[in-house]
Amino acid sequence: MFKLLFVSSSSACFELDNKNQYYSPAPYSLYLNDEKVRDCDTNVFSLFGLKSDTDYTAAVECDGRRETMIFHTRSERFAINVRDFGAQGDGISDDTKAIRAALDFLPEGGRLYFPAGTYLTFPQAVRSHTTIEFAEGAVLKGSPDRASYQVIPGEVRDVEGRGEIILGAFEGEIREKYQSLISAAYAEDITIIGTGTVDGNAGAGDFWTKFNEFKIARPRLFFFSNCKDINIHGIHACNSASWQFHPFFSDRVSFYDVSISAPKNSPNTDAIDPESCDYVNIIGCKFSVGDDCIAIKSGKIDLGMRFQKPANHHVVRNCLMDFGHGAVTLGSEMSAGIRNLTVEQCYFRGTDRGLRIKTRRGRGKLCDISGVVFDNIRMDGVRTPVVMNMYYNCCDPDRYTEYVWSREHLPVDDRTPHLGSFHFYNLNCTDAEVAACYIDGLPEMPIDEVCFKDCSISFKEDAEPGVPAMENFAEKRCKLGMYLDNVKRIVIDNVKLEGVVGENIIVQHNDELIVK
């Protein structure tokens, strides 16, 4: 009935075994050692405030049926209260030095505990084998003053000639950046847990109002460069100056039961953007941000060709996306490729686009996308459920050039991207507005295959027009059916469309079309 997803020294996360999207089929009660903790209605649930190296019994009860599980928390060397280092937590005092001292002197394998309170701070760095816990009512709040953020070089050269150390990157390029509120580089075994909040506080400064004027990359809320074994569990992250979480060239990174938010009009505040990472889990999380909820990346062409590290083995499951430009996005910086992605049992509610894939000429020949499956997704009020766009016109100086927008058959060279096979199963979409799907491949490099099976898409009666994909000369659409251009093989199997204006299926420049 349920399984253990993650356990730390003081928390545990579980997942019900069902096919529902994000919410459980029925409410249930959660027990710890035979004492009722609370009532729940989501497929993923958590326990906090546990003791380390201890056996516990968790139980789930629904309709008179109870299932139990015994689990054991991780051991730890020490747990230290940040207030013992002088942190005030009063929302007025500057707690930067106290927090930094606590992190510096925390023994390896220890846990730094933040009790309830508001802790104002400048950026902090985290070392290997560290756990940070934010208790209920604890808020780590970033300074809104740009001058408080140290400028970090994109990369530094080893003084003995052993190569470069990458410390900063943004939008697919190595570049100097303002230090993130919480960051780690070349570290391992970092755990951040709790029911408290990490608040970037960006709206109190000029990070959002002057975002187009920044020549140095704005800070992320969390930035992990070349790290491994990172676990984020339970916290609420919000109001970053730019992306909330940016794991970069990192392996085995997991997010469990995390909530992430920013205002709808906050610029470029993606929730989780794993870049060139291997083995990423995003399970049971809730999103509502000003840009993409999840954007999986692998760099622009220079970064992709130099390191050739694709995004690989990503799982997104049992997540709720309440608002964002795209619920789950691939790209556009994906020049080293994306492989083996599964998105399942998710609920998208009110996002501009649901499943969004974006690339363009210039991303390069290593931009090869394969092994992508989207299954069992519910979408309500998503304006365009599926978008695949190979003419993406953002984030590059040459975005408006003919090379990007040309519909001619250009020569295939080292800059030409490739999209492979994509499978969309069991999509249930209601109140769409712009298009059922909008798939736009390149004439010189058509998309290999797109398969829709057992899907239902209906339109909102009073739908408003909009642009389905960000590309030059894009026309507004309203209640457009399934539009597919430059796709070699198309399979449409048991797909129901309601409320389309015009033809249900519009296909151009295609080798094989199968409609069942």
Rosetta blueprint (number, residue, H / E / L):
1 M L
2 F E
3 K E
4 L E
5 L E
6 F E
7 V E
8 S L
9 S L
10 S L
11 S E
12 A E
13 C E
14 F E
15 E E
16 L E
17 D L
18 N L
19 K L
20 N L
21 Q L
22 Y L
23 Y E
24 S E
25 P E
26 A E
27 P E
28 Y E
29 S E
30 L E
31 Y E
32 L E
33 N L
34 D L
35 E E
36 K E
37 V E
38 R E
39 D E
40 C E
41 D E
42 T E
43 N L
44 V E
45 F E
46 S E
47 L E
48 F E
49 G L
50 L L
51 K L
52 S L
53 D L
54 T L
55 D E
56 Y E
57 T E
58 A E
59 A E
60 V E
61 E E
62 C E
63 D L
64 G L
65 R E
66 R E
67 E E
68 T E
69 M E
70 I E
71 F E
72 H E
73 T L
74 R L
75 S L
76 E L
77 R L
78 F L
79 A E
80 I E
81 N E
82 V H
83 R H
84 D H
85 F H
86 G L
87 A L
88 Q L
89 G L
90 D E
91 G E
92 I E
93 S E
94 D E
95 D L
96 T H
97 K H
98 A H
99 I H
100 R H
101 A H
102 A H
103 L H
104 D H
105 F H
106 L L
107 P L
108 E L
109 G L
110 G E
111 R E
112 L E
113 Y E
114 F E
115 P L
116 A L
117 G E
118 T E
119 Y E
120 L E
121 T E
122 F L
123 P L
124 Q E
125 A E
126 V L
127 R L
128 S L
129 H L
130 T E
131 T E
132 I E
133 E E
134 F E
135 A L
136 E L
137 G L
138 A E
139 V E
140 L E
141 K E
142 G E
143 S L
144 P L
145 D L
146 R H
147 A H
148 S H
149 Y L
150 Q L
151 V E
152 I E
153 P L
154 G L
155 E E
156 V E
157 R E
158 D L
159 V L
160 E L
161 G L
162 R L
163 G L
164 E E
165 I E
166 I E
167 L L
168 G L
169 A E
170 F E
171 E L
172 G L
173 E E
174 I E
175 R L
176 E L
177 K E
178 Y E
179 Q L
180 S L
181 L L
182 I E
183 S E
184 A E
185 A E
186 Y L
187 A L
188 E E
189 D E
190 I E
191 T E
192 I E
193 I E
194 G E
195 T L
196 G L
197 T E
198 V E
199 D E
200 G L
201 N L
202 A H
203 G H
204 A H
205 G L
206 D L
207 F L
208 W L
209 T L
210 K L
211 F H
212 N H
213 E H
214 F L
215 K L
216 I L
217 A E
218 R L
219 P L
220 R L
221 L L
222 F E
223 F E
224 F E
225 S E
226 N L
227 C L
228 K E
229 D E
230 I E
231 N E
232 I E
233 H E
234 G L
235 I L
236 H E
237 A E
238 C E
239 N L
240 S L
241 A L
242 S L
243 W L
244 Q L
245 F E
246 H E
247 P E
248 F E
249 F L
250 S L
251 D E
252 R E
253 V E
254 S E
255 F E
256 Y E
257 D L
258 V L
259 S E
260 I E
261 S E
262 A L
263 P L
264 K L
265 N L
266 S L
267 P L
268 N L
269 T L
270 D L
271 A L
272 I E
273 D L
274 P L
275 E E
276 S L
277 C L
278 D E
279 Y E
280 V E
281 N E
282 I E
283 I E
284 G L
285 C L
286 K E
287 F E
288 S E
289 V L
290 G L
291 D L
292 D L
293 C L
294 I E
295 A E
296 I E
297 K E
298 S L
299 G E
300 K L
301 I H
302 D H
303 L H
304 G H
305 M H
306 R H
307 F H
308 Q L
309 K L
310 P L
311 A E
312 N E
313 H E
314 H E
315 V E
316 V E
317 R E
318 N L
319 C L
320 L E
321 M E
322 D E
323 F E
324 G L
325 H L
326 G E
327 A E
328 V E
329 T E
330 L E
331 G E
332 S L
333 E L
334 M E
335 S L
336 A L
337 G L
338 I E
339 R E
340 N E
341 L E
342 T E
343 V E
344 E E
345 Q E
346 C E
347 Y E
348 F E
349 R E
350 G L
351 T L
352 D L
353 R E
354 G E
355 L E
356 R E
357 I E
358 K E
359 T L
360 R L
361 R L
362 G L
363 R L
364 G L
365 K L
366 L L
367 C L
368 D E
369 I E
370 S E
371 G E
372 V E
373 V E
374 F E
375 D E
376 N E
377 I E
378 R E
379 M E
380 D E
381 G L
382 V L
383 R L
384 T E
385 P E
386 V E
387 V E
388 M E
389 N E
390 M L
391 Y L
392 Y E
393 N L
394 C L
395 C L
396 D L
397 P L
398 D L
399 R L
400 Y L
401 T L
402 E H
403 Y H
404 V H
405 W H
406 S L
407 R L
408 E L
409 H L
410 L L
411 P L
412 V L
413 D L
414 D L
415 R L
416 T L
417 P L
418 H E
419 L E
420 G L
421 S E
422 F E
423 H E
424 F E
425 Y E
426 N E
427 L E
428 N E
429 C E
430 T E
431 D E
432 A E
433 E L
434 V L
435 A E
436 A E
437 C E
438 Y E
439 I E
440 D E
441 G L
442 L L
443 P L
444 E L
445 M L
446 P L
447 I E
448 D E
449 E E
450 V E
451 C E
452 F E
453 K E
454 D E
455 C E
456 S E
457 I E
458 S E
459 F E
460 K L
461 E L
462 D L
463 A L
464 E L
465 P L
466 G E
467 V L
468 P L
469 A L
470 M L
471 E E
472 N L
473 F L
474 A L
475 E L
476 K L
477 R E
478 C L
479 K L
480 L E
481 G E
482 M E
483 Y E
484 L E
485 D E
486 N L
487 V E
488 K E
489 R E
490 I E
491 V E
492 I E
493 D E
494 N E
495 V E
496 K E
497 L E
498 E E
499 G L
500 V L
501 V L
502 G L
503 E L
504 N L
505 I E
506 I E
507 V E
508 Q E
509 H L
510 N L
511 D L
512 E E
513 L E
514 I E
515 V E
516 K L
